[in-house]
């Protein structure tokens, strides 16, 4: 199978549709859209047995583990296993059929997920109401508390946000690697600042958004 042909087909049949829906082509096989400081990420992967598509959301206001931000799919899933479980990969033998099925699933499941839950309030609802399990996301409890805590702070629910982050920190073991311990200290310092001056939460998170945008070259 000529992967160049497949990539051109994806660009024409899906890429143009996504760009009409407000997405931009971030890389050759990655399309993103930013709404209320949240990245919507639609990525295509090409393996030895076929190709697949992943949908994910990434809040820019989350202070992550690493000093350098990067696009990731922590909060998302392969489209083939998103809400419904079916094949993992689409075969290279029938590229037109695969691209058509992926586009259909994006319209049916992926884009509505972004629309319904792709805001700070939507992320809070998604996590608090157990939608992670319903949608079949491999989004562990630790990361859920991280996204929940920062989303609550971002929406002004300071006490609830601090509580969620403290639960997250409780999950970090004493024998954690050094960079995890450093991250824990950064979050403790953030919590202390916000507890002393709740109004500062918006400023702190806006700074995180700008830092992540610069690191991601957005």
Secondary structure by P-SEA (a helix, b strand, c coil): ccaaaaaaaaaaccaaaaaaaccccccccccccccccccbbbbbbbccccccccccccccccccccccccccccccccccccccccccccccccaaaaaaaaaaaaaccaaaaaaacccaaaaaaaaaacccccccccccaaaaaaaaaaaaaaacaaaaaaaaaaaaaaaccccccaaaaaaaaaaaaaaaaaaacccaaaaaaaaaaaaaaaaacc
